[in-house]
Amino acid sequence: MSNSDDGNSSKPIYDFIIGGWYNQKSAIGRRNDDSLTPDSKQRNTFNTPDICQCDEYRPFWISTTNGVLMMGKGLIVGINVIAEWTDLNPFTIRSIGIYTNWGTIGEWKVQIGVVNNLYDGRFSRCTTNYKAVLNILISKKNTSLLECAVLCDTLLTCIGLNYHNQR
């Protein structure tokens, strides 16, 4: 989660790690800038042994409210908290990114709740530098790329599309 809405890596970011350290820990961190010096980073780790399973879909949630950063298991935000950290100097989140780290394969189903119409359903960019695998939420045969893009643009929950012509 970043303070930048245009990919500026010098802006502050929060990172949430689920099942890191060989699936033994999770973490919530903050990076203040892109210097990568020890003073610019803060990370809080939490013991979460075997939280992820390669053969089972497990839902997780992330919440950031007034500097309180939390993540947990399940579908209900605030229930089954696995990690919590309070940032005494929080920033406004302007964009998010999702990735599976360091050669690990991951499959993501993303649900973004819309609060006060702050999320408009658009995906700002897609480059090969940012890798995320999102499950197909809508699958339609015999649909053109334009029809998929228009459909995605009208859905508040769509953050992007992966078009593959199967005609």
N, C-alpha and C positions, 0 to 999 in steps of 0.2 A: 504494500500500500504506500503510495507516494504522495508527496505534496505537490508534485509537478503534474500538469495536465498535458505536457508536450514531450515527455520522455527525458527531461533534463536530469541527469544522474547526480548533479551536485545538490539537488534538493533533498530534504530529509525523507527517509523511508522507514516503515515498519516491516519486519519480516516475521512470518509465522512458520515454524518448521514442525511438521507432524511426522513422527517416526524416524527421526534422524539417528545418527550414531548407531547404525546397524539395528534400527527399530527398537532402541532402548530408551531414547529421550525425545522430548519435544522442546521447543524454545520459542520465546517471544523476544524480538530484538528491535533496536533502533539504530539507524545510521544517520548521522547528522549531515554528512557531505560525501563526496566521492574520493576523499583523500586516503581512506582506508587505514588511517593511523589508529592506534589503540584508543586515543582520546575521542575519536569521532564515532566509535561503536560502543554499544552496550547490548549484552545478550544475557538473558535469564533462562536457564535450562531447568527442565522438570523431568523427573523419572516417569516414563510411560512405557514400560516394557511390553513388547509385542502388540502395540496399538494398531498397527496396520497388518493386513493379511492379503497376500497376493491372490488368493482364490475366493475372496469374499468382499463384496462392496460394504464399506462402513461409512456412515454419514458423520461429518464433522461440521461444526459451525465456528465462525469467528465474529467477534463483536468488538467495536471500538466506540465507547461513549464517554465523553468528557475526560479523556485521558486514561480511562480504565480499559485495558486491552485484555480480552479473554478469548479462550478457545475451549471447545468441549466436544464431547461425543453425542451423537444423536441428532434429532431433527428440531429440537426445541432449544432456542437460544436461552442461555442462562441455567440450563439443567445439565448435569454431568460435566461440570467444569474440570478440565485437566490442567489448565494453566491460567494464571492471572497475574498481571503486572500493571502498576499505575505509573504512567509517564507524568511527571510533575510539570512538564513543559510541552503539552501536546500540540500537534499541528493539524491543520485541515487536510483531510484525505481527498485528493482530486482524481486519483486513478488507481487501478489495481492491476496486478499481473499474477499469473499462476504458472508455475512450472514444476517439473519433476527434476530433481537435481542429479548431477554427476553420473550420467549413463544409466540411470534407473528408469524403467518404463513405468508410467503411471497412467491411469485413466481417471478422468475427472468429470463429474456431473456438477454443473454450477447452477445454483439457484440464487438469484439476487433479489432481495426484497426491495420494493419501491417505497420510499418514504417521501411524502410531499412532492412527488414527481421529480425528485432530484436526479434520478437515473433515467436517461432518455432512450435506452435500448440500443445505442450505437456503439460499435467497436471502432476505436480510433485508428488502429493500424495493425498490420500483420506483417512481420518480417521473420526471416529465418533466425534472427538473433534471439527471439523470444519464442520458447517452445512450450506449447500447452496442448494437451489432447482433451477435447471436450466431447462427451458422448452426444450422439445424435438425439436431439429432443423431438425433432419433427422429421419424418422421412416421407418424401413424396416421390413417386415415380413419374416420369414424363413431365418434369417441371424444368423450365429454363432457368439459367443463372439469374436473369432479371427478375423472374417471379420469386425465386428464393430470396434475393436481396430485398425486394419490396416486402415480402412476408416478414423477414427478420426486422426490417425497419418499423413495422407496425406493432410488433410484439415488445412489450416492455421488458420481458425476461430474456430476450435474445441479445447476446453480446458479440455475436459473430456467426459466420457460416462457413462451412466447408463443402463446396459444391463438387460433385462428381457425377458426370453425365453417364447414366447407365441405360441409354436408349439402344 
